């Protein structure tokens, strides 16, 4: 897998976790997508 694929899969997996006031940062690893 590439780093881009790994990052996408990691964020997709977070959809399985639910709790009140859940907050996810989407900027982590963003530079990988832009490289």
LODRENKOL-533180 format. One record per atom (N, C-alpha, C, O): residue number from 1; residue in one letter; chain; x, y, z. Coordinates in nm, 2 decimals. Layout:
<NUM,"a","A",<X,Y,Z>>,
...
end
This chain:
<1,"x","A",<0.08,-0.12,0.00>>,
<1,"x","A",<0.00,0.00,0.00>>,
<1,"x","A",<0.09,0.12,0.00>>,
<1,"x","A",<0.20,0.12,0.05>>,
<2,"x","A",<0.03,0.23,-0.05>>,
<2,"x","A",<0.10,0.36,-0.05>>,
<2,"x","A",<0.06,0.43,0.08>>,
<2,"x","A",<-0.04,0.39,0.14>>,
<3,"x","A",<0.13,0.53,0.11>>,
<3,"x","A",<0.09,0.61,0.23>>,
<3,"x","A",<-0.04,0.68,0.21>>,
<3,"x","A",<-0.12,0.70,0.31>>,
<4,"x","A",<-0.07,0.72,0.09>>,
<4,"x","A",<-0.20,0.78,0.06>>,
<4,"x","A",<-0.31,0.68,0.09>>,
<4,"x","A",<-0.42,0.72,0.15>>,
<5,"x","A",<-0.30,0.56,0.04>>,
<5,"x","A",<-0.40,0.46,0.07>>,
<5,"x","A",<-0.41,0.43,0.22>>,
<5,"x","A",<-0.52,0.41,0.27>>,
<6,"x","A",<-0.30,0.42,0.28>>,
<6,"x","A",<-0.30,0.39,0.43>>,
<6,"x","A",<-0.37,0.50,0.50>>,
<6,"x","A",<-0.45,0.47,0.60>>,
<7,"x","A",<-0.35,0.62,0.47>>,
<7,"x","A",<-0.42,0.74,0.53>>,
<7,"x","A",<-0.57,0.73,0.51>>,
<7,"x","A",<-0.65,0.75,0.60>>,
<8,"x","A",<-0.61,0.70,0.39>>,
<8,"x","A",<-0.75,0.69,0.35>>,
<8,"x","A",<-0.81,0.58,0.43>>,
<8,"x","A",<-0.92,0.60,0.48>>,
<9,"x","A",<-0.75,0.47,0.44>>,
<9,"x","A",<-0.80,0.35,0.52>>,
<9,"x","A",<-0.81,0.38,0.67>>,
<9,"x","A",<-0.91,0.34,0.73>>,
<10,"x","A",<-0.72,0.46,0.72>>,
<10,"x","A",<-0.72,0.49,0.86>>,
<10,"x","A",<-0.84,0.58,0.89>>,
<10,"x","A",<-0.91,0.56,0.99>>,
<11,"x","A",<-0.86,0.68,0.81>>,
<11,"x","A",<-0.98,0.77,0.83>>,
<11,"x","A",<-1.11,0.70,0.81>>,
<11,"x","A",<-1.21,0.72,0.88>>,
<12,"x","A",<-1.11,0.60,0.72>>,
<12,"x","A",<-1.23,0.53,0.70>>,
<12,"x","A",<-1.26,0.44,0.82>>,
<12,"x","A",<-1.38,0.43,0.86>>,
<13,"x","A",<-1.16,0.39,0.88>>,
<13,"x","A",<-1.18,0.30,1.00>>,
<13,"x","A",<-1.23,0.38,1.12>>,
<13,"x","A",<-1.30,0.33,1.20>>,
<14,"x","A",<-1.20,0.51,1.12>>,
<14,"x","A",<-1.25,0.59,1.23>>,
<14,"x","A",<-1.41,0.60,1.23>>,
<14,"x","A",<-1.47,0.64,1.33>>,
<15,"x","A",<-1.47,0.58,1.12>>,
<15,"x","A",<-1.61,0.58,1.11>>,
<15,"x","A",<-1.68,0.47,1.19>>,
<15,"x","A",<-1.80,0.48,1.23>>,
<16,"x","A",<-1.60,0.37,1.23>>,
<16,"x","A",<-1.65,0.26,1.31>>,
<16,"x","A",<-1.66,0.30,1.46>>,
<16,"x","A",<-1.72,0.23,1.54>>,
<17,"x","A",<-1.59,0.41,1.49>>,
<17,"x","A",<-1.58,0.45,1.63>>,
<17,"x","A",<-1.68,0.56,1.65>>,
<17,"x","A",<-1.67,0.66,1.59>>,
<18,"x","A",<-1.77,0.55,1.75>>,
<18,"x","A",<-1.87,0.65,1.78>>,
<18,"x","A",<-1.87,0.68,1.93>>,
<18,"x","A",<-1.87,0.59,2.01>>,
<19,"x","A",<-1.87,0.81,1.96>>,
<19,"x","A",<-1.89,0.86,2.09>>,
<19,"x","A",<-1.92,1.01,2.09>>,
<19,"x","A",<-1.90,1.07,1.99>>,
<20,"x","A",<-1.98,1.06,2.20>>,
<20,"x","A",<-2.02,1.20,2.21>>,
<20,"x","A",<-1.90,1.29,2.19>>,
<20,"x","A",<-1.79,1.26,2.24>>,
<21,"x","A",<-1.92,1.40,2.12>>,
<21,"x","A",<-1.82,1.50,2.10>>,
<21,"x","A",<-1.70,1.45,2.03>>,
<21,"x","A",<-1.59,1.50,2.05>>,
<22,"x","A",<-1.72,1.35,1.94>>,
<22,"x","A",<-1.61,1.30,1.86>>,
<22,"x","A",<-1.56,1.41,1.77>>,
<22,"x","A",<-1.63,1.48,1.70>>,
<23,"x","A",<-1.43,1.42,1.76>>,
<23,"x","A",<-1.36,1.52,1.68>>,
<23,"x","A",<-1.24,1.46,1.61>>,
<23,"x","A",<-1.16,1.40,1.68>>,
<24,"x","A",<-1.23,1.47,1.48>>,
<24,"x","A",<-1.12,1.42,1.41>>,
<24,"x","A",<-1.05,1.53,1.33>>,
<24,"x","A",<-1.11,1.61,1.27>>,
<25,"x","A",<-0.92,1.52,1.34>>,
<25,"x","A",<-0.84,1.61,1.26>>,
<25,"x","A",<-0.81,1.55,1.12>>,
<25,"x","A",<-0.78,1.43,1.11>>,
<26,"x","A",<-0.83,1.63,1.02>>,
<26,"x","A",<-0.81,1.58,0.89>>,
<26,"x","A",<-0.69,1.64,0.82>>,
<26,"x","A",<-0.66,1.61,0.71>>,
<27,"x","A",<-0.61,1.72,0.90>>,
<27,"x","A",<-0.49,1.78,0.84>>,
<27,"x","A",<-0.37,1.69,0.87>>,
<27,"x","A",<-0.26,1.71,0.81>>,
<28,"x","A",<-0.38,1.58,0.95>>,
<28,"x","A",<-0.27,1.50,0.98>>,
<28,"x","A",<-0.24,1.41,0.86>>,
<28,"x","A",<-0.32,1.34,0.81>>,
<29,"x","A",<-0.12,1.43,0.81>>,
<29,"x","A",<-0.07,1.35,0.69>>,
<29,"x","A",<-0.12,1.41,0.56>>,
<29,"x","A",<-0.10,1.35,0.46>>,
<30,"x","A",<-0.18,1.53,0.56>>,
<30,"x","A",<-0.24,1.59,0.44>>,
<30,"x","A",<-0.13,1.62,0.34>>,
<30,"x","A",<-0.15,1.61,0.22>>,
<31,"x","A",<-0.01,1.65,0.39>>,
<31,"x","A",<0.10,1.68,0.30>>,
<31,"x","A",<0.13,1.56,0.21>>,
<31,"x","A",<0.19,1.58,0.10>>,
<32,"x","A",<0.11,1.44,0.26>>,
<32,"x","A",<0.13,1.32,0.18>>,
<32,"x","A",<0.05,1.32,0.05>>,
<32,"x","A",<0.09,1.29,-0.05>>,
<33,"x","A",<-0.08,1.36,0.07>>,
<33,"x","A",<-0.17,1.36,-0.04>>,
<33,"x","A",<-0.13,1.47,-0.14>>,
<33,"x","A",<-0.16,1.45,-0.26>>,
<34,"x","A",<-0.07,1.57,-0.10>>,
<34,"x","A",<-0.04,1.69,-0.18>>,
<34,"x","A",<0.10,1.67,-0.25>>,
<34,"x","A",<0.13,1.75,-0.34>>,
<35,"x","A",<0.18,1.57,-0.21>>,
<35,"x","A",<0.31,1.55,-0.26>>,
<35,"x","A",<0.31,1.48,-0.40>>,
<35,"x","A",<0.41,1.46,-0.46>>,
end
